[in-house]
Structures are given as structure tokens and as C-alpha cells.
Amino acid sequence: MKVLIVDDNTLIRKMLRAVLEPEGLECSEAGDVATALAAIVRDEPEVCFLDLHLPDGDGLGLLRQIRATLDRVRVPRVYLTTGSDTEGVAERALDLGARGVLYKPFTPDQVLLKVRET
């Protein structure tokens, strides 16, 4: 299974890779919206972890772009990651088609549960 990790924090990306790759998952990374969108179109990941705050936009805007760019069959399962419990973020993410939200700091078990969801 292919997983795309989108976060501007290198340590978060490395931590997620350290959790996912030993499970046999193929991980790629992006640190901004532009790189992430290109990776999604190119690599067609099945799961994406999208940070809410990115240097050139945000995870919610990226989720809108993903849904507008890809046909419904190719849209990955998306989980928004955020350290902010801003009111309405989870609801907006779900309304846009995200499968859920992971609040930082999250545990390896929480990440693996999301990846294993069907």
C-alpha cells in the first residue's frame, strides 16, 4: 500500500515513516501543497496524511484540490493531521471527504489504526 505523508515538519514525516515502513507500507513525503498534489497525481497513494498548516496553503485546501483533480475511484483515504483543536476543523475535514483527524501528538498505534481502516 502506498502512503503519502504531507507535513512541513521533517521530524513528523520521519516519525510517520518509521511507524509505517516496518509494516510493509511504501511511503513518500511532501512538505508543501504543490509537491503533495504532484505526488498524488504521479504516485496514486491509497492513504494520505495531510497536515492542516502548510507553507503554501493548508490541508483542507489540498483536500479540495485532490477531490477536484482526481476521479472518485482514485481519491485516496485522507486523514488530516493537526496540533490545533480549532473549532470546526474536524467537521470541515469530514465534510470535504476526509476519513478522520489525527491530533498531534498522536501515537504509532493511532496511525496504524487509520492505515488499517477499510
N, C-alpha and C positions, 0 to 999 in steps of 0.2 A: 504494500500500500504506500502511496506517495503522500507526503505531508509537507505543506508549506508553512513555515514559521515566519510571520511578519511582525517585527518589533524593532524599534530604533535602538534598543539596548542590546548590545552584543552579548552581555552576560546572560540575559534571559534567553536569547537564541541558543547559546551554547548549552544552557541548562536543559532546555527542552530537547535538544538533540541528544544529550546524554541520557535522557529518560527514554526517548523513542527509538533510537537506533539499536540498542541492545534487544529490542522487541522485534527486530527484523524490518522496521519501517524505513523507507527511503526518504530522507529529509532534505529539503532545500530551504534557503533563507532569503529574506529580503528585509532591508532596513527602511524602506520608504514605499509610498503608494505606487510610483511609476515602475520601480523594479518588481514589485509584487504583481501588478497587473500583467506585466510582460511574462513573468514566471508562470502565472496561472494559465495564460493562453498557450504558452510553449509546453509546459510540463503536465498540464491537466491533473493536478493533485486531487485526491479523493477527500482530503481533510485540510482545512486551513485554520490556523490560529492567527487572528488579526488583532494587533494592539489598537486600542482606541485612539491614542495620541501618536501621530507620526509627523515627521518634519515637513512633509509636503501635503498634508491632509489628515484624514482620520479614518479609522476602521469602518465607521458607518458609511462614509462616502465611498470607500473602497468596495464595501459590500454592495452598494447601489450599482457601482460600475461593473462589478462581476456579474450581477444579475442582468444588467443591460447588454453586456458583451457576449455572454455565453448562452447557448440554448439550455433549456431546463434539464436536459439529460446530463449535460456536462458540468453543471454547477456543483462545486464541492460542498461538503458539510462544513459550515463555518462556525467557529467559536470565537467570540470577541473576548479579548483579554484586557484587563484594566486594573489599575490600582485605585481608581476613582469609583466611589459608590454614588456618583451623581444621580440625582433623581431622574428617573425615566430612561436611563441608558439601556438597561436590560429590556425594557418594553420596546424601545425603538429598535434595538438589535433584533429582537424576535419578530417584530412587525416587518422588518426588512428581509427576513428569511434566515437569520442566524439560528443555529440549533441550541445555543445557550451562551452563557457568560462565565468566564473563569476570573475570579477576583484575585489579584496579586496581594500577598504571596500565596500561590497555590502549591499543592503538594504533588509529587510524582504520581501518587495514586489517583488524584483528581484528573490529571492529564490523561492517564491511561484509560480511565473510565470513559472519558469523552471519545477517545480514539476507537474504543471497542464498541461504542453505541452503533446500532444499525439504523 
